[in-house]
Amino acid sequence: MSGLRSFVTRARTAWIVLLVAVLGGVALLATAPTGEGGAPTAGLANDVESVLADAKAAELEEDDGTSGLVVFEGETEFDDDQLAELEGRAAELAELSSADRLPPLQVSPGGDVALLILPLDPIENVDDQAERAEEIRTIASAGLDGVRVYLTGAEGFEVDIAAVFEGADFTLLLVTVLIVTVLLLVTYRSPTLWLVPLAVIGFADAVAGAAARWVADLLGVTLDASITGILSVLVFGAGTNYALLLIARYRDELRHEEDRREAMRRALRGAGPAVLASGGTVVLALLTLVLAELSGTRALGIACAVGVLLAMGFALLALPAALVSFGRWLFWPYVPRVGSADTSERSPWARLGRGVMRRPAVVAVAGVVVLGALASGALFIQTGLAQSDQFLERPDAVTGQEVLADAFDLQNGTPTVVVLPDDDVEDAVAVLERIDGVDGAAPTASAGGTTRIDVTLGAPAESDAAFATVADIRAELDGVGDGSALVGGADAQAFDVKAASAADRALLIPIILGVVLLVLLVLLRALVAPVLLLATVVASFAAALGASWYLFQSVFGFPALDEQVVLLSFLFLVALGVDYNIFLVTRAQEESRSLGVRDGMVRALAATGGVITSAGILLAAVFAVLGVLPLIALTQIGIIVCIGVLLDTLLVRTVIVPALAFLCGEKFWWPRRPPKTGTRSISSPTGPAAVVAPTSAAMAPQDAGATRRR
């Protein structure tokens, strides 16, 4: 690794690293497959019952088309002239339909709402589909005064969902860049330094998007707009965190080394292993998502793993090469000079560390109580958002569906579909009509020995009562004929998504915990510290989840969490939250070699407190940017991760972890005891005179003779 560090930092080779990074990135950007993005889909496997049922039902219709529901809502009951006008609109819309004749216009019992079912040919191109939808709306509303027109149904939802994501990626990127810029300026208080990490990580984000599309294309997976949004946030957040850690170590080394290239080599040797460990933890945790049942979850894991790998590579290769290409003036006006005083011992984090060291038990108990109080909200969490509740801004398709349901007094406007052999139809109808929650069942299509039965449910769409009825239908139909009946439809599909999400959580959460624990065990070569660190991160997640639920209920009015929110929030918080613990305890382990466990932890807290706090605030702010995207699920993930990162940065890592280390003493590193090479003490608050320069990997015996160290 020393050869690689030298290659990255030497004057004759650093430019080669930058050139390779730029040319490789441009080549990826130029040749990557283009992706339309689009809205997230259910992502169920092809062998799931609802998917099989819907496919067979579509075959029975002898039509692979789609349909739009045109809803006319009047201010009062339609009179004869208005109804005649609506019939005229229907005749014009028939020219766009795939059917020879449209079904008749249906008028609600109240007479103020009319429904036109419009069969359509499917269009794969999103822009062409949106253009046709606009034409439908224009024709339907032309010349109608006092009448509101909505396009809903399958076509309306597809178009509106695609529309709410239009331009969302650009908005997300713009807001993210602005936030990162502001926070870097505040952190470095330099008009020049922030430009280098922002340029490197910004380019890494663009390259990561292209690389993710390449990998997705090779593996045959689809990256929707929500995945690309999370990918961008993760690359900016993780990449900037790694940059902050490296630059902070580089600044420290510049205080002891005249040659800036040698200082960067030492910084890479000190911070590199922590960055590799933290980035590797995130990548491995993300790759566990390939075991998920839902295809969208698998695609997210693959794309984000690629993104974090690239963010880590750019932070450890391109960024050092870029930084050493400039002189110390890059840090102006706070230029680190050789021999300048180490002020970290007078920092708030040093004082906090000494305060925690005096009363570790009280501090640990108080911290746990705070986390427990916040986590109490998790006891009341509801999961499962209906399709109509998925958006921050309600599309016309959702409003139209609600108008339709109210006007025709429908609890559930979408039938549950049963597909079974012709011979079992009579028995199946009789069984269905006896099930509580079923309002009616009638055969609607038959072909090739198979019949479709449309079942009307009495419960609201995608509610717990509707799911219970779907489960009862499946259980009862297992005893009809040979038990080959398949149950599909919107409620059945949502029920299967809920079941798949629960299965993914049950499988993946323990695996993620195991992966993170294994990385910590290998990195620290200890048992007690990894277990305690993992426990604190899980406690931080529980507190963030509970606090967020209180916020969702009291401020945002969200009815429930999306099914994927718990798993993805857990993944990001555990994998990213453990980063800060890795940064802290690896430095503490390093310092403990000469200071002992207690003073080593205080020294590590003093040395890393500022940069980790800055990194945590930046990461929290970047994840909060997910709220600019239109899906409530992404807003929920952003808020949970934001709160969790802040808790982990400001409470867990700065207070609880040091308190646990002080309570355990040398047992914190059991069964390994850090070797002691000196007896320096930093307990005195008198300032830098109480401490020798930071112990680091740069002070290994083989470098003892290095010149110009101070």
Secondary structure as the mmCIF struct_conf table of DSSP 4:
data_model
#
loop_
_struct_conf.conf_type_id
_struct_conf.id
_struct_conf.beg_label_comp_id
_struct_conf.beg_label_asym_id
_struct_conf.beg_label_seq_id
_struct_conf.end_label_comp_id
_struct_conf.end_label_asym_id
_struct_conf.end_label_seq_id
HELX_RH_AL_P HELX_RH_AL_P1 SER A 2 THR A 9
BEND BEND1 ARG A 10 ARG A 10
TURN_TY1_P TURN_TY1_P1 ALA A 11 THR A 13
HELX_RH_AL_P HELX_RH_AL_P2 ALA A 14 THR A 31
BEND BEND2 ALA A 32 ALA A 32
HELX_LH_PP_P HELX_LH_PP_P1 PRO A 33 THR A 34
TURN_TY1_P TURN_TY1_P2 ASN A 46 ASP A 47
BEND BEND3 VAL A 48 VAL A 48
HELX_RH_AL_P HELX_RH_AL_P3 GLU A 49 LEU A 60
TURN_TY1_P TURN_TY1_P3 GLU A 61 GLU A 62
STRN STRN1 THR A 66 GLY A 74
BEND BEND4 GLU A 75 THR A 76
HELX_RH_AL_P HELX_RH_AL_P4 ASP A 80 LEU A 93
HELX_RH_3T_P HELX_RH_3T_P1 ALA A 94 LEU A 96
BEND BEND5 SER A 98 ARG A 101
HELX_LH_PP_P HELX_LH_PP_P2 LEU A 102 LEU A 105
STRN STRN2 GLN A 106 VAL A 107
TURN_TY1_P TURN_TY1_P4 PRO A 109 GLY A 110
BEND BEND6 GLY A 111 ASP A 112
STRN STRN3 VAL A 113 LEU A 120
HELX_RH_AL_P HELX_RH_AL_P5 VAL A 126 SER A 141
TURN_TY1_P TURN_TY1_P5 ALA A 142 GLY A 143
TURN_TY1_P TURN_TY1_P6 ASP A 145 GLY A 146
STRN STRN4 VAL A 147 THR A 152
HELX_RH_AL_P HELX_RH_AL_P6 GLY A 153 VAL A 164
TURN_TY1_P TURN_TY1_P7 PHE A 165 GLY A 167
HELX_RH_AL_P HELX_RH_AL_P7 ALA A 168 TYR A 188
TURN_TY1_P TURN_TY1_P8 PRO A 191 TRP A 194
HELX_RH_AL_P HELX_RH_AL_P8 LEU A 195 LEU A 219
TURN_TY1_P TURN_TY1_P9 GLY A 220 GLY A 220
HELX_RH_AL_P HELX_RH_AL_P9 ALA A 225 LEU A 254
TURN_TY1_P TURN_TY1_P10 ARG A 255 HIS A 256
BEND BEND7 GLU A 258 ASP A 259
HELX_RH_AL_P HELX_RH_AL_P10 ARG A 260 LEU A 287
HELX_RH_3T_P HELX_RH_3T_P2 THR A 288 LEU A 291
BEND BEND8 GLU A 293 LEU A 294
HELX_RH_AL_P HELX_RH_AL_P11 SER A 295 GLY A 313
HELX_RH_PI_P HELX_RH_PI_P1 PHE A 314 ALA A 318
HELX_RH_AL_P HELX_RH_AL_P12 LEU A 319 VAL A 324
TURN_TY1_P TURN_TY1_P11 SER A 325 SER A 325
BEND BEND9 PHE A 326 PHE A 326
HELX_RH_3T_P HELX_RH_3T_P3 ARG A 328 PHE A 331
TURN_TY1_P TURN_TY1_P12 TRP A 332 PRO A 333
BEND BEND10 TYR A 334 TYR A 334
TURN_TY1_P TURN_TY1_P13 VAL A 338 GLY A 339
HELX_RH_3T_P HELX_RH_3T_P4 SER A 344 ARG A 346
BEND BEND11 SER A 347 SER A 347
HELX_RH_AL_P HELX_RH_AL_P13 PRO A 348 ARG A 358
BEND BEND12 ARG A 359 ARG A 359
HELX_RH_AL_P HELX_RH_AL_P14 PRO A 360 ALA A 375
HELX_RH_3T_P HELX_RH_3T_P5 SER A 376 PHE A 380
STRN STRN5 THR A 383 THR A 383
HELX_RH_3T_P HELX_RH_3T_P6 GLN A 387 ASP A 389
BEND BEND13 GLN A 390 GLN A 390
STRN STRN6 PHE A 391 PHE A 391
BEND BEND14 LEU A 392 GLU A 393
HELX_RH_AL_P HELX_RH_AL_P15 ASP A 396 ALA A 407
TURN_TY1_P TURN_TY1_P14 PHE A 408 ASP A 409
BEND BEND15 GLN A 411 GLN A 411
BEND BEND16 THR A 414 THR A 414
STRN STRN7 THR A 416 PRO A 421
HELX_RH_3T_P HELX_RH_3T_P7 ASP A 422 ASP A 424
HELX_RH_AL_P HELX_RH_AL_P16 VAL A 425 GLU A 433
TURN_TY1_P TURN_TY1_P15 ARG A 434 ARG A 434
BEND BEND17 ILE A 435 ILE A 435
TURN_TY1_P TURN_TY1_P16 ASP A 436 GLY A 437
STRN STRN8 VAL A 438 ALA A 447
TURN_TY1_P TURN_TY1_P17 GLY A 448 GLY A 449
STRN STRN9 THR A 450 LEU A 457
BEND BEND18 GLY A 458 ALA A 459
HELX_LH_PP_P HELX_LH_PP_P3 PRO A 460 PRO A 460
TURN_TY1_P TURN_TY1_P18 ALA A 461 GLU A 462
BEND BEND19 SER A 463 SER A 463
HELX_RH_AL_P HELX_RH_AL_P17 ASP A 464 LEU A 477
TURN_TY1_P TURN_TY1_P19 ASP A 478 GLY A 479
BEND BEND20 VAL A 480 VAL A 480
TURN_TY1_P TURN_TY1_P20 GLY A 481 ASP A 482
BEND BEND21 GLY A 483 GLY A 483
STRN STRN10 LEU A 486 GLY A 488
BEND BEND22 GLY A 489 GLY A 489
HELX_RH_AL_P HELX_RH_AL_P18 ALA A 490 LEU A 524
BEND BEND23 LEU A 527 LEU A 527
HELX_RH_AL_P HELX_RH_AL_P19 VAL A 528 LEU A 551
HELX_RH_PI_P HELX_RH_PI_P2 PHE A 552 PHE A 556
BEND BEND24 ALA A 560 ALA A 560
STRN STRN11 LEU A 561 LEU A 561
TURN_TY1_P TURN_TY1_P21 GLU A 563 GLN A 564
HELX_RH_AL_P HELX_RH_AL_P20 VAL A 565 LEU A 595
HELX_RH_AL_P HELX_RH_AL_P21 VAL A 597 ALA A 624
HELX_RH_3T_P HELX_RH_3T_P8 VAL A 625 VAL A 628
BEND BEND25 LEU A 629 PRO A 630
STRN STRN12 LEU A 631 LEU A 631
HELX_RH_AL_P HELX_RH_AL_P22 ILE A 632 LEU A 647
HELX_RH_PI_P HELX_RH_PI_P3 ASP A 648 ILE A 656
HELX_RH_AL_P HELX_RH_AL_P23 VAL A 657 CYS A 664
HELX_RH_3T_P HELX_RH_3T_P9 GLY A 665 TRP A 669
TURN_TY1_P TURN_TY1_P22 TRP A 670 PRO A 671
TURN_TY1_P TURN_TY1_P23 PRO A 685 THR A 686
HELX_RH_3T_P HELX_RH_3T_P10 PRO A 688 ALA A 690
BEND BEND26 VAL A 691 VAL A 691
HELX_LH_PP_P HELX_LH_PP_P4 VAL A 692 VAL A 692
BEND BEND27 ALA A 693 ALA A 693
HELX_LH_PP_P HELX_LH_PP_P5 PRO A 694 THR A 695
HELX_RH_3T_P HELX_RH_3T_P11 ALA A 697 MET A 699
BEND BEND28 ALA A 700 ALA A 700
HELX_RH_3T_P HELX_RH_3T_P12 PRO A 701 ASP A 703
TURN_TY1_P TURN_TY1_P24 ALA A 704 GLY A 705
TURN_TY1_P TURN_TY1_P25 THR A 707 ARG A 708
#
